[in-house]
Amino acid sequence: MSAESNNAGQKNRGRTQTRRKARELALQALYQWHMAGSSITDIEAQFRARNDMTKVDGGFFRELLLGVAQQASELDETLSPVLDRDLEKLDPVEKAALRLGCYELKVRTDVPYRVVINEGIELAKKFGAQDSHKYINGILDKLALNLRAVEVKEYRNRRQSR
């Protein structure tokens, strides 16, 4: 492996980790927003003050937090058809993880759908109930079929042709 490709790999891993941390903080902040009903800008300021943001993609954290909060109703409408229960009956952690995943699938088309699903699963494993990651996986997979049908089809076709 050349030094150049090794540096690119390390840079990509570093970006992956700073984005993962941004998602974790966004999930926690959205949970707080849901539970406390505080202003999203106040919550953002609290999270920035209380956390070491040097290992976080701060811009991505802000985009996720504000984007999900601003588009919550639209995201909920997108999620509702693929849910097996009323949105209000979801655990707050599951709800936050699904909104984050839905936001990324809709808005952040630069992030592969499989990454969005995997990150949702990891958030649920870390912060959710025991088997909530299975639920998150199923819902985000259905959502990806609706929101990114071409990308999903291309990926599945590539896998089958191997």
N, C-alpha and C positions, 0 to 999 in steps of 0.2 A: 504494500500500500504506500502510495506516495505521501510525502509530508503534507502536500496541498489537500489531498482527499481526506487525510486524517484530521487536519484542522477543520475542514468543512463538516466532517462527522461530529467532532467535538462541539462545534458551534451549533449544529442542529440539535444535538442532545441537550445543550444548555438552553436553547430556545424552548425545547419541549418541556424541560423542567420548570422554567419560569412561567410558561403558559399553564402548566398543570397547577402550579401554586396559585396563579391568578384565578383559575377555575375554582379551586378549593375555597379561596377567600370570597369569591363572588357567591358561591353556594351558601357559605356561612352568613354573608351579609344579606342575601335574599331571604334566608331563613329568619334573620332578625327583623327584617322589613315586614315579613309576613306576620310574625308573632307580635311585634311591638307596635307596628304601624308608624314608626318614626319616618321622618323625611329621608329619602334615599341619599340626598347630598350630605345630611348629617351622619348617616351610617357610613358613607364612603369616607368622610373625614375621620371618623372614629377608627375605622379599620386601617387607614393609612397611618394614623398616630400610634396605634397599638401593635402594629406588625412591622417586621423588618422587610421593607419593600425592595431591598437591594437584590433579593433573589426572586422577585416577582415581576412579570411583565405588567407594569403599572398601567400602561395604555390599554392593554387587553382587559385587565381587571375592570377598569373604568367603563370600557365599551360594553362588556358583558353586563355589569351591574346596571348601568343607566339604560342600556338597550332593552334588557329584560323588563325592567321596571316601567319604562315608557310604552312598551309593546305588550304588556302582560295580558290585556284583554284579547288582542289579536292572537297571541301565542296560545291562549287558552282555547280560543275558537278552533285553532288548527289542531290542537291536541285532542279535544273532546271526541271527535269521531273514532279515534283509535283506542280510546280508553274503555275499560270494561266496567267502570264505575263513574259516578259523578266526580268531577274535579274537586269539589269541596270535601269529599270523603278521603282524598289522598293524604297521606302523611306529609307534613310540611317539608321534610327533607326530599321526599320523592317529587313533590310538586316543584320545588326549586331546581332539582336536577333535571326534570323533564322540561321545564321552561328554558333552562340553560341550553340543553340539547336541541330543543326546538329552535331557539334563537340562532344557534350556530348552523343548524341545517338550512334555515331560511336565509340568513344574512351572510354568514361567513363561508361562502362557497369555495374559498381558497383552502379551507380545512376539509380534508377527505371525510366522507360520511363515516367510514370505518373508525377514524380517529375520534369523531364526535361520539359515536356509540361507545367505544372503549373508554373514553374519558367519563362518560355518564355512568358506566358500570363501575369504574374505579371510585368515583365520588360516592356512589351508593354503598359500595363495600366499606368505605372508610367512615361514612357519616350516617348511613341509613340503617334500617332494621336488618335482621339477619339475612333474609332472602330477597331484599328489595332490589338487589342488583339484577336478579333474574327478570323482575317486572320491568325495570328500566330498560334492559336489553330488548325485551319483546316490544315495548312501546316505541322505542327509538328506531328499531328495525322497521316496524310498520310505517312510521313517520318518514323514514328515509325512502321507502318505496313510493310514498306519495310526493315528497318534496324533491327528491333527486333520482327519479326513476331511471334516467339515462345513465347516470354514474353507477347506480346499483347494477343495472343490466350489463354494462360494460365490464364491471368487475367480475360478475358471476360468469359471463361468457369467457373471460380470460382464464378463470379458474377451471372451467369445464374443458377448455381446449388444451390443458396441460397434459 
